[in-house]
Amino acid sequence: MSIISRRRRLSRGLHWIGDMTSRAGASLLATVVIIVFAVALTLDHFPMNWETTFSAITSAVTLVMLFVVQHTQSRHQMALQLKLDELIRTSPVADDQLVHIEIADDAEIDDLKRSQQALHEAIRDGESIEVVEFYRHPDK
C-alpha cells in the first residue's frame, strides 16, 4: 500500500470521526456516559482505580480529538483559501497581490493591511472611489 493511499485513508477516517463527533447525538452520548460513570462511582464509593481509568480515557480521547479537529480545520481552511484565491484571480478589479498573501513576509502583510485600511477610511469619509460595474448576463 502506498504512502499516499494510507494518508488518504487516514484523512478520510479523521474526517469521519470529525463528522460523527460534531453531531448533537455525540454530545448527548458523552453526557450520558459521564452521568452513568458519576453515578457508578458514587454507588461504589469512588474507587481510585475507576477514577484513574476514567482520567486516562478522557485524556486520550481529548488528545485524539485535538488532532482530528486540527486536521479537519486545516483542510477546510485550505479549501476556503483556494476558493478565495480563485475569486481574487478571476476578478478584473481585485488586487492580485492578495493571492497567496498568507505566505508573504510580515512587512508585506502590514503594508497591504495599511493600504486596505486607508481605502476603507476613504470610503467612510465619502471620498470618491472608482466604481466598476461588472458585466451581467442578459438573462439575469
Helices and strands as residue ranges (DSSP letters): H 3-21, H 24-43, H 48-90, G 96-98, G 101-103, H 106-124
